[in-house]
Amino acid sequence: EAWLSRASGPGADRDGPEAVLPKHLASIAVGLARLQWKDSTAGRILRMMGSVAPELMPMARARDLSNLAWAFATLDLRSGFDSLLLAIARESVVQIGDFAEQNLSNTCWAFAK
């Protein structure tokens, strides 16, 4: 949790070894989704991700966007995560040309669910 809390704000490390990158958030979210774990500690981590991730979305790759959308949809997390989902949608439109078939399929499924 401390690592995620350092991810946002003006003093956030964007390039160093402690940097929080979209690919890290996507990996954590996918792992929690595969375990269907969204309560307790995982819930706190997901809420922190929901507040930190929107500002990181312009740095995300198509795969990161797709995986984040898939994970939050798999966990049925929509309420309270509007800013994250909107940021994913906005950046997905910008990067649509970079999406592989699987990225596009997962993202469409996540927003249709």
mmCIF file of the C-alpha atoms, coordinates in Angstrom:
data_MODEL
# 
_entry.id   MODEL 
# 
loop_
_atom_site.group_PDB 
_atom_site.id 
_atom_site.type_symbol 
_atom_site.label_atom_id 
_atom_site.label_alt_id 
_atom_site.label_comp_id 
_atom_site.label_asym_id 
_atom_site.label_entity_id 
_atom_site.label_seq_id 
_atom_site.pdbx_PDB_ins_code 
_atom_site.Cartn_x 
_atom_site.Cartn_y 
_atom_site.Cartn_z 
_atom_site.occupancy 
_atom_site.B_iso_or_equiv 
_atom_site.pdbx_formal_charge 
_atom_site.auth_seq_id 
_atom_site.auth_comp_id 
_atom_site.auth_asym_id 
_atom_site.auth_atom_id 
_atom_site.pdbx_PDB_model_num 
ATOM 1   C CA . GLU A 1 1   ? 0.000   0.000   0.000   1.00 0.00 ? 1   GLU A CA 1 
ATOM 2   C CA . ALA A 1 2   ? 2.849   2.389   0.789   1.00 0.00 ? 2   ALA A CA 1 
ATOM 3   C CA . TRP A 1 3   ? 4.311   1.795   -2.669  1.00 0.00 ? 3   TRP A CA 1 
ATOM 4   C CA . LEU A 1 4   ? 1.000   2.740   -4.304  1.00 0.00 ? 4   LEU A CA 1 
ATOM 5   C CA . SER A 1 5   ? 0.574   5.803   -2.128  1.00 0.00 ? 5   SER A CA 1 
ATOM 6   C CA . ARG A 1 6   ? 3.841   7.199   -3.518  1.00 0.00 ? 6   ARG A CA 1 
ATOM 7   C CA . ALA A 1 7   ? 2.570   6.813   -7.096  1.00 0.00 ? 7   ALA A CA 1 
ATOM 8   C CA . SER A 1 8   ? 0.638   10.043  -7.361  1.00 0.00 ? 8   SER A CA 1 
ATOM 9   C CA . GLY A 1 9   ? 1.224   13.681  -6.776  1.00 0.00 ? 9   GLY A CA 1 
ATOM 10  C CA . PRO A 1 10  ? 3.911   16.138  -7.742  1.00 0.00 ? 10  PRO A CA 1 
ATOM 11  C CA . GLY A 1 11  ? 6.759   14.251  -6.065  1.00 0.00 ? 11  GLY A CA 1 
ATOM 12  C CA . ALA A 1 12  ? 5.922   10.868  -7.552  1.00 0.00 ? 12  ALA A CA 1 
ATOM 13  C CA . ASP A 1 13  ? 8.830   8.834   -8.874  1.00 0.00 ? 13  ASP A CA 1 
ATOM 14  C CA . ARG A 1 14  ? 8.131   8.177   -12.568 1.00 0.00 ? 14  ARG A CA 1 
ATOM 15  C CA . ASP A 1 15  ? 11.461  6.722   -13.685 1.00 0.00 ? 15  ASP A CA 1 
ATOM 16  C CA . GLY A 1 16  ? 13.276  5.220   -10.727 1.00 0.00 ? 16  GLY A CA 1 
ATOM 17  C CA . PRO A 1 17  ? 13.234  1.701   -9.338  1.00 0.00 ? 17  PRO A CA 1 
ATOM 18  C CA . GLU A 1 18  ? 10.271  2.519   -7.090  1.00 0.00 ? 18  GLU A CA 1 
ATOM 19  C CA . ALA A 1 19  ? 8.166   3.929   -9.937  1.00 0.00 ? 19  ALA A CA 1 
ATOM 20  C CA . VAL A 1 20  ? 4.578   2.725   -10.171 1.00 0.00 ? 20  VAL A CA 1 
ATOM 21  C CA . LEU A 1 21  ? 3.838   2.044   -13.827 1.00 0.00 ? 21  LEU A CA 1 
ATOM 22  C CA . PRO A 1 22  ? 0.577   1.052   -15.512 1.00 0.00 ? 22  PRO A CA 1 
ATOM 23  C CA . LYS A 1 23  ? 1.982   -2.399  -16.279 1.00 0.00 ? 23  LYS A CA 1 
ATOM 24  C CA . HIS A 1 24  ? 2.498   -2.965  -12.534 1.00 0.00 ? 24  HIS A CA 1 
ATOM 25  C CA . LEU A 1 25  ? -1.064  -1.943  -11.741 1.00 0.00 ? 25  LEU A CA 1 
ATOM 26  C CA . ALA A 1 26  ? -2.408  -4.139  -14.534 1.00 0.00 ? 26  ALA A CA 1 
ATOM 27  C CA . SER A 1 27  ? -0.444  -7.161  -13.285 1.00 0.00 ? 27  SER A CA 1 
ATOM 28  C CA . ILE A 1 28  ? -1.684  -6.703  -9.731  1.00 0.00 ? 28  ILE A CA 1 
ATOM 29  C CA . ALA A 1 29  ? -5.287  -6.224  -10.877 1.00 0.00 ? 29  ALA A CA 1 
ATOM 30  C CA . VAL A 1 30  ? -5.217  -9.290  -13.136 1.00 0.00 ? 30  VAL A CA 1 
ATOM 31  C CA . GLY A 1 31  ? -3.776  -11.416 -10.329 1.00 0.00 ? 31  GLY A CA 1 
ATOM 32  C CA . LEU A 1 32  ? -6.491  -10.310 -7.925  1.00 0.00 ? 32  LEU A CA 1 
ATOM 33  C CA . ALA A 1 33  ? -9.171  -10.864 -10.572 1.00 0.00 ? 33  ALA A CA 1 
ATOM 34  C CA . ARG A 1 34  ? -7.955  -14.394 -11.290 1.00 0.00 ? 34  ARG A CA 1 
ATOM 35  C CA . LEU A 1 35  ? -8.174  -15.112 -7.568  1.00 0.00 ? 35  LEU A CA 1 
ATOM 36  C CA . GLN A 1 36  ? -11.560 -13.345 -7.369  1.00 0.00 ? 36  GLN A CA 1 
ATOM 37  C CA . TRP A 1 37  ? -10.147 -11.447 -4.406  1.00 0.00 ? 37  TRP A CA 1 
ATOM 38  C CA . LYS A 1 38  ? -11.670 -8.012  -3.877  1.00 0.00 ? 38  LYS A CA 1 
ATOM 39  C CA . ASP A 1 39  ? -12.328 -7.942  -0.140  1.00 0.00 ? 39  ASP A CA 1 
ATOM 40  C CA . SER A 1 40  ? -10.186 -6.878  2.802   1.00 0.00 ? 40  SER A CA 1 
ATOM 41  C CA . THR A 1 41  ? -6.606  -5.996  1.867   1.00 0.00 ? 41  THR A CA 1 
ATOM 42  C CA . ALA A 1 42  ? -7.223  -6.567  -1.833  1.00 0.00 ? 42  ALA A CA 1 
ATOM 43  C CA . GLY A 1 43  ? -10.156 -4.167  -1.708  1.00 0.00 ? 43  GLY A CA 1 
ATOM 44  C CA . ARG A 1 44  ? -7.971  -1.455  -0.192  1.00 0.00 ? 44  ARG A CA 1 
ATOM 45  C CA . ILE A 1 45  ? -5.337  -2.022  -2.859  1.00 0.00 ? 45  ILE A CA 1 
ATOM 46  C CA . LEU A 1 46  ? -7.932  -1.892  -5.644  1.00 0.00 ? 46  LEU A CA 1 
ATOM 47  C CA . ARG A 1 47  ? -9.390  1.350   -4.253  1.00 0.00 ? 47  ARG A CA 1 
ATOM 48  C CA . MET A 1 48  ? -5.903  2.868   -4.113  1.00 0.00 ? 48  MET A CA 1 
ATOM 49  C CA . MET A 1 49  ? -5.303  1.730   -7.673  1.00 0.00 ? 49  MET A CA 1 
ATOM 50  C CA . GLY A 1 50  ? -8.578  3.324   -8.679  1.00 0.00 ? 50  GLY A CA 1 
ATOM 51  C CA . SER A 1 51  ? -7.439  6.673   -7.327  1.00 0.00 ? 51  SER A CA 1 
ATOM 52  C CA . VAL A 1 52  ? -3.830  6.514   -8.587  1.00 0.00 ? 52  VAL A CA 1 
ATOM 53  C CA . ALA A 1 53  ? -4.252  4.862   -11.995 1.00 0.00 ? 53  ALA A CA 1 
ATOM 54  C CA . PRO A 1 54  ? -6.258  7.480   -13.941 1.00 0.00 ? 54  PRO A CA 1 
ATOM 55  C CA . GLU A 1 55  ? -3.333  9.908   -14.080 1.00 0.00 ? 55  GLU A CA 1 
ATOM 56  C CA . LEU A 1 56  ? -1.029  7.092   -15.250 1.00 0.00 ? 56  LEU A CA 1 
ATOM 57  C CA . MET A 1 57  ? -3.203  5.974   -18.170 1.00 0.00 ? 57  MET A CA 1 
ATOM 58  C CA . PRO A 1 58  ? -1.475  8.179   -20.779 1.00 0.00 ? 58  PRO A CA 1 
ATOM 59  C CA . MET A 1 59  ? 1.692   6.120   -20.078 1.00 0.00 ? 59  MET A CA 1 
ATOM 60  C CA . ALA A 1 60  ? -0.142  2.791   -20.432 1.00 0.00 ? 60  ALA A CA 1 
ATOM 61  C CA . ARG A 1 61  ? 0.319   0.366   -23.285 1.00 0.00 ? 61  ARG A CA 1 
ATOM 62  C CA . ALA A 1 62  ? -2.680  -1.166  -25.048 1.00 0.00 ? 62  ALA A CA 1 
ATOM 63  C CA . ARG A 1 63  ? -2.116  -4.382  -23.113 1.00 0.00 ? 63  ARG A CA 1 
ATOM 64  C CA . ASP A 1 64  ? -2.150  -2.528  -19.769 1.00 0.00 ? 64  ASP A CA 1 
ATOM 65  C CA . LEU A 1 65  ? -5.398  -0.758  -20.635 1.00 0.00 ? 65  LEU A CA 1 
ATOM 66  C CA . SER A 1 66  ? -7.020  -4.005  -21.714 1.00 0.00 ? 66  SER A CA 1 
ATOM 67  C CA . ASN A 1 67  ? -5.849  -5.927  -18.652 1.00 0.00 ? 67  ASN A CA 1 
ATOM 68  C CA . LEU A 1 68  ? -7.008  -3.237  -16.239 1.00 0.00 ? 68  LEU A CA 1 
ATOM 69  C CA . ALA A 1 69  ? -10.429 -3.059  -17.886 1.00 0.00 ? 69  ALA A CA 1 
ATOM 70  C CA . TRP A 1 70  ? -10.723 -6.865  -17.869 1.00 0.00 ? 70  TRP A CA 1 
ATOM 71  C CA . ALA A 1 71  ? -9.673  -7.180  -14.221 1.00 0.00 ? 71  ALA A CA 1 
ATOM 72  C CA . PHE A 1 72  ? -12.070 -4.558  -12.872 1.00 0.00 ? 72  PHE A CA 1 
ATOM 73  C CA . ALA A 1 73  ? -14.941 -5.986  -14.961 1.00 0.00 ? 73  ALA A CA 1 
ATOM 74  C CA . THR A 1 74  ? -14.148 -9.536  -13.843 1.00 0.00 ? 74  THR A CA 1 
ATOM 75  C CA . LEU A 1 75  ? -14.344 -8.380  -10.228 1.00 0.00 ? 75  LEU A CA 1 
ATOM 76  C CA . ASP A 1 76  ? -17.597 -6.479  -10.979 1.00 0.00 ? 76  ASP A CA 1 
ATOM 77  C CA . LEU A 1 77  ? -16.008 -3.260  -9.768  1.00 0.00 ? 77  LEU A CA 1 
ATOM 78  C CA . ARG A 1 78  ? -17.758 -0.344  -11.412 1.00 0.00 ? 78  ARG A CA 1 
ATOM 79  C CA . SER A 1 79  ? -19.235 1.744   -8.630  1.00 0.00 ? 79  SER A CA 1 
ATOM 80  C CA . GLY A 1 80  ? -16.603 4.073   -7.244  1.00 0.00 ? 80  GLY A CA 1 
ATOM 81  C CA . PHE A 1 81  ? -14.192 3.435   -10.098 1.00 0.00 ? 81  PHE A CA 1 
ATOM 82  C CA . ASP A 1 82  ? -15.728 5.802   -12.656 1.00 0.00 ? 82  ASP A CA 1 
ATOM 83  C CA . SER A 1 83  ? -12.616 7.953   -13.051 1.00 0.00 ? 83  SER A CA 1 
ATOM 84  C CA . LEU A 1 84  ? -10.437 4.902   -13.705 1.00 0.00 ? 84  LEU A CA 1 
ATOM 85  C CA . LEU A 1 85  ? -12.845 3.397   -16.224 1.00 0.00 ? 85  LEU A CA 1 
ATOM 86  C CA . LEU A 1 86  ? -13.233 6.727   -17.985 1.00 0.00 ? 86  LEU A CA 1 
ATOM 87  C CA . ALA A 1 87  ? -9.440  7.138   -18.156 1.00 0.00 ? 87  ALA A CA 1 
ATOM 88  C CA . ILE A 1 88  ? -9.093  3.623   -19.581 1.00 0.00 ? 88  ILE A CA 1 
ATOM 89  C CA . ALA A 1 89  ? -11.800 4.318   -22.171 1.00 0.00 ? 89  ALA A CA 1 
ATOM 90  C CA . ARG A 1 90  ? -10.307 7.689   -23.118 1.00 0.00 ? 90  ARG A CA 1 
ATOM 91  C CA . GLU A 1 91  ? -6.794  6.317   -23.579 1.00 0.00 ? 91  GLU A CA 1 
ATOM 92  C CA . SER A 1 92  ? -8.102  3.221   -25.401 1.00 0.00 ? 92  SER A CA 1 
ATOM 93  C CA . VAL A 1 93  ? -9.657  5.473   -28.024 1.00 0.00 ? 93  VAL A CA 1 
ATOM 94  C CA . VAL A 1 94  ? -6.339  7.288   -28.448 1.00 0.00 ? 94  VAL A CA 1 
ATOM 95  C CA . GLN A 1 95  ? -4.399  4.017   -28.795 1.00 0.00 ? 95  GLN A CA 1 
ATOM 96  C CA . ILE A 1 96  ? -6.954  1.922   -30.669 1.00 0.00 ? 96  ILE A CA 1 
ATOM 97  C CA . GLY A 1 97  ? -4.568  1.466   -33.589 1.00 0.00 ? 97  GLY A CA 1 
ATOM 98  C CA . ASP A 1 98  ? -2.080  -0.261  -31.273 1.00 0.00 ? 98  ASP A CA 1 
ATOM 99  C CA . PHE A 1 99  ? -4.574  -2.781  -29.904 1.00 0.00 ? 99  PHE A CA 1 
ATOM 100 C CA . ALA A 1 100 ? -4.050  -6.414  -30.846 1.00 0.00 ? 100 ALA A CA 1 
ATOM 101 C CA . GLU A 1 101 ? -7.161  -8.517  -31.358 1.00 0.00 ? 101 GLU A CA 1 
ATOM 102 C CA . GLN A 1 102 ? -7.021  -9.873  -27.805 1.00 0.00 ? 102 GLN A CA 1 
ATOM 103 C CA . ASN A 1 103 ? -6.642  -6.381  -26.319 1.00 0.00 ? 103 ASN A CA 1 
ATOM 104 C CA . LEU A 1 104 ? -9.635  -5.141  -28.288 1.00 0.00 ? 104 LEU A CA 1 
ATOM 105 C CA . SER A 1 105 ? -11.721 -8.189  -27.409 1.00 0.00 ? 105 SER A CA 1 
ATOM 106 C CA . ASN A 1 106 ? -10.968 -7.981  -23.676 1.00 0.00 ? 106 ASN A CA 1 
ATOM 107 C CA . THR A 1 107 ? -11.608 -4.235  -23.537 1.00 0.00 ? 107 THR A CA 1 
ATOM 108 C CA . CYS A 1 108 ? -14.898 -4.494  -25.427 1.00 0.00 ? 108 CYS A CA 1 
ATOM 109 C CA . TRP A 1 109 ? -16.031 -7.348  -23.175 1.00 0.00 ? 109 TRP A CA 1 
ATOM 110 C CA . ALA A 1 110 ? -15.080 -5.409  -20.046 1.00 0.00 ? 110 ALA A CA 1 
ATOM 111 C CA . PHE A 1 111 ? -17.094 -2.351  -21.001 1.00 0.00 ? 111 PHE A CA 1 
ATOM 112 C CA . ALA A 1 112 ? -20.046 -4.408  -22.245 1.00 0.00 ? 112 ALA A CA 1 
ATOM 113 C CA . LYS A 1 113 ? -20.228 -6.505  -19.054 1.00 0.00 ? 113 LYS A CA 1 
# 
